[in-house]
Amino acid sequence: MTQAPITRGSHAVRFFENEERAHRTIAEFFSEDARLDDCCMMIAKVETFAGVRQVLEANPVTRTLAERIRFFAVDEQQLGQFLIGDEITRERAEEFFLHVLSYVPASGANARIRLYGEMGDLLCIRGQHATALQMEDFAGFLFALEPRLSILCGYRINRFAGETRAAALRAVCAKHSDVGPLLDISAPPDTHDEKTALPAGGTSAEAALRVVYVVDDDASMRRSLGRLLTLSNFRVRTLDSAEAFLKEAGALFDGCVVLDMQLGGMSGLDLLALLAERGIRLPVIAMSGFSDEKTESEALRLGARTFLHKPFEPKFLLDAVARVLGLACS
């Protein structure tokens, strides 16, 4: 997938530019570390379901998984049954989701229930971006009923084109605990020249042309930093180890690295030394939860541009990223 696997309990979102990319990512969501007792479900357009099945069936390893997906067809017209004007009728929506969950097997405490949904995206087709946010709020209702659940929501990035919808994109990101990077998007959703909501300054076009690689083995920290940077219009790639980062070293985008020093496996200092040895010149922002002057001094000696001590204010990180990327900084 475009970042670390979506874990149980996550409410994730991914943005797509084309259908083929969407189908591959959804198929990976269902197949990543899949178990025989996992339950896979889709609330989506017929075309999306067909595309995902085609991807799964093309691989002998995942072919049988295609037959196990419970599919609930929905399109932008059918969504009208849940609405009165631009407001969702909660009773009807809850009744529908209860029907969906009724197909989840009661057995298998360790099983994962994987649910892909694009109801929010379909509401955006109707121009009802605010209503899509209301639909996202039902994730809490679903998690309360089924703690084994993992939810992936999919949106086409062109639903948010234009300066008037940039706020809607940020609002959708804020509704999710796991926000995917826009690595498959060839251009930012808003290519106008106005300033973004970046606390550190910069323009959306400048920020979106670069990738911020967040390398930290703390899942909650990765999610928090990924969300912060995504909401500030940076393209983000989160990785849980130095080794995972090095696997991508042959296809790195222009950008910078936000690197934790205390990683499991190869340490942050070891990675800094290796990057210098290999001539990988992405600027690095080092960070640590420990007050260790020796580590800070060594990180700066090895080429880190700056060093942040956890916990830090969001503005400190955004200022540092803008600075090392050469963006305007207030």
Secondary structure, DSSP 4 states (H G I P E B T S, - for coil): --SSPPPTT-EEEEEESSHHHHHHHHHHHHHTT--TT-EEEEEE-HHHHHHHHHHHHTSTTTHHHHHTEEEEE--TTGGGGGEETTEE-HHHHHHHHHHHHTTS-S--TT--EEEEE-HHHHHHHTT-HHHHHHHHTHHHHHHHH-TTEEEEEEEEGGGG-SGGGHHHHHHHHHT-SEE---TT-SS-S--SSSB-S-TT--BHHHHHTSEEEEE-S-HHHHHHHHHHHHHTT-EEEEESSHHHHHHTGGGPPSEEEEEESS-SSS-HHHHHHHHHHHT----EEEEESS--HHHHHHHHHTT-SEEEESS--HHHHHHHHHHHTT----
